[in-house]
């Protein structure tokens, strides 16, 4: 069975915990592992949809309104990241999101030739959409055609 890259998140976290233990630092293993996995998850946020790509299509007034709303909501979410009661939930959410996005492509959870891309902050904050998937139509078998072939075999 193929080893998956998600293991790297936890391997890095374990190595950090071991290193901190060797350095004689106070070790709270769960928190150290969580922080290391979170840091690794943030490093995977490289393929994000850029709203500027839509400036030619979307009304500039709408773009400005979206930017203002994102700025306002980013402030709220930044405060939640710092709050002791919500910081861990935020970190776990980012870690889970990174693992799911990575595994969709690496282990072909949705089939071969599927690409994932993280959404812009507006879609994330306002529409609750973390990522989108794109299916390569040339390599994807049409399920309707497959059902049609199965039905025709039964009747012939």
N, C-alpha and C positions, 0 to 999 in steps of 0.2 A: 504494500500500500504506500502510495506517495505521501511524503511528509508535506504538510501544508505550511505556508508562510505565517499563518496565525500563530504557530508554535514559536516563531521568533519573538513575538510580543512578550510571551511569557518567559522565554529563555533569557531575553535581555533583562526582564524584570528580576528574575532569579539571580542573574549575575550581579546586578546592582545591589540586591539584598545581601549577597555573599560578600561583596566588596565592602559595603558599609559595615558589615559585621567584623571584617578583618581590620578595618580602620579604627575599630573601637567606638564607633558612633552608636548612639542609642538606636536600637533597631526595633521598629514596629513593622514586622514583616508584611502584613496585609497592606498597610499604607504605602510602604516602599514599593511593593509590587504594583499597586494601583497607580501610583505616580509614574513609575517607569513605563507601564503599559499605556497610560494616557499620553505621555510624551511621545512614545512611538506612534500612537494613533494620530496625533497632530502632524507628525512628519509625513503621513500618507495623504494629507490633504493638499495634493498638488494639481489634480485635474478637476478644477472647479469652473462651472459655467460663468463667464464674464458678462455682466449686463451691458457693458460697452459694445459688445458684439451686436446688440440690437438697437443701437442708437439711430441707425438709418431706417428702422422699421417702426419703432414706437415713438409716439408723440413726446417731445422733450418735456412738456409739462407733466406727463405721467412719469417719465424717468425721474424728474426732480422730486415729485411726490413720493415715489418709491424710495429714493435715496434718503429723504427726510424720515420716512417711517422706519427704514432700516437703522438709521443712526439712533433714533429714539429707542427702538427695541434692542439694539446692541447694548445700549447703556443698561437696560433692565437685565439682560442676560449676563452681562459682565458682573453686575452686582450679585446675581445669583451664584455665579462661579466662586465668588469670594465668601459667600455666606456658609457657615459651617453645616447647616442642615441641608443645603441643596448642592454643595460643591461635589460631594461624592456621587450623587445621582447624575450630575452633568458629566463627570469623568467617565462613569460607567456607560452612559449613553454614547459618548464619543468613541469609546473602545469598541462597543458592540457595532456601531455604525462602520468603523474601519474594518472590522473583521468580516462583516457581511459583504461589504463592497468588494473586498479582496477575494473572498471565497466564491462570489458569483462568477468571477472571471477565472480564477485559478483552478477551481474544481468543477467548473461548468455546471453550477447549480441550476441555471436556467437554460442550459444547452451550450453547444459549441458556438463560437463566434458571437458572443454577446459582450457588448462593451458597457461599462458603467461610468457614470460621471456625476460628481457631486453638484448639487444645485447652488445657485447664488444665495446670498443671505436673505434676500427678499422671499424667495420660494421656501427657504428653510424656516424662517421666522413666521411669515404670514400665511403660507399655504401648508405648512407641515410636511414639505417634501424634502427628504434628505438627499436623494439621488434618483437619477433616471437610468433606464437601461435602453440600449439600442440593439435590436436584433438584425443581424446581417441577413437580408432577405434572400440573397443568392444561395446561401448555405442552409437556410432553414426550410424544413419540410412543411408544406402546407397541411395542416391537420384535416381540413375538409377534403383534400385530395386523398389523403391516407384513408379516411373513412369511406370515401367513394370506392377506392380500390378494394377495401375489405368487403363492402357490401356486394360489389360486382362478383367477387370470388364466391360468395355464398350462393348466389343465384345462378352461377354458371356450372 
